[in-house]
Amino acid sequence: MKRLDVCLEDVQEVYAGPVGVLWELLMGEEIHVGGWEDTERLAALAGVTANTRILDVCSALGGPARHLAGRFGCRVVGLDATPKMVEEAQRRTEAAALSRLISFRLGDALAMPFADAAFDIVWGQDAWCYVTDKAQLIREACRVLRPGGTIAFTDWVRTGAMDDAIYEPLHRFMSFPYTETLDGYTVLLEDAGFAVVRYEDISGTFPAYCREYRRALTTILREPICERFGEELFFAAEQGIAGWIDAAERGLVGRGRWIGWKADE
């Protein structure tokens, strides 16, 4: 698979600037496809309870962490590499009176600043596509999980063959170094020592979500985005989302959902 020259600093720049604001406007503060309903579905599959200790890897603004803590009363730690995201997540969590259950750490998903076996669930939603080494991320997830713990995540994936003329513009628009395949993630999980207990191709709804993002962008959000950030950003976003719509409708890109268990020692 081709890996672009996109590094952690590039992703930090995206989410510290206007593009990060744009994605929240389009997707809501959870900044993933499906919003709170998708979070509820993943939580049900992962078996989240009030006694669960969750690590949300690439937690951004902390929307899912607040949803989980507010809904279940569980404890959540959010890990993100962008200082602005961590600071804003902390501010919003304090405003929601959930700081007793949620904390955030600035750090790299490839070298997580946590002890071995510290969590019951490692969690991710449509964010690991930004990580430059997904095998290392999953090995780190296994390390920080207790024996018998669960990894639960969704992500954007490649579902069809693409030449460079399609692949590069899609990934550069999103600042993805690369995307995994559905089978590729399953292999990475198994190689790291997880038993994959659930694997779902959820690409079927992906084109409709992409079309809805473009509809919102070109209607109710067009004027505020142009006024706040300029027409150049608006047209770049419109073109980029159009590319993802086309690729999704052609079966080239989509999403997957995985649940894995770490073996008891």
ABEGO torsion letter per residue (X at the ends): XBBBBBBAAAAAAAAABAAAAAAAAAAEAAGBBGEAAAAAAAAAAAGBBAABBBBBBGAEAGAAAAAAAAAAGBBBBBBBABAAAAAAAAAAAAAAGAAAABBBBBEBAABBBBBBGABABBBBBGAAAABABAAAAAAAAAAABBBGBBBBBBBBBBABBBBAAAAAAAAAAAGBABBBBAAAAAAAAAAAGBBBABBBBAAAAAAAAAAAAAAAAABAAAAAAAAAAEAAAAAAAAAAAAAAAAAAAAGABBBBBBBBBBBBX
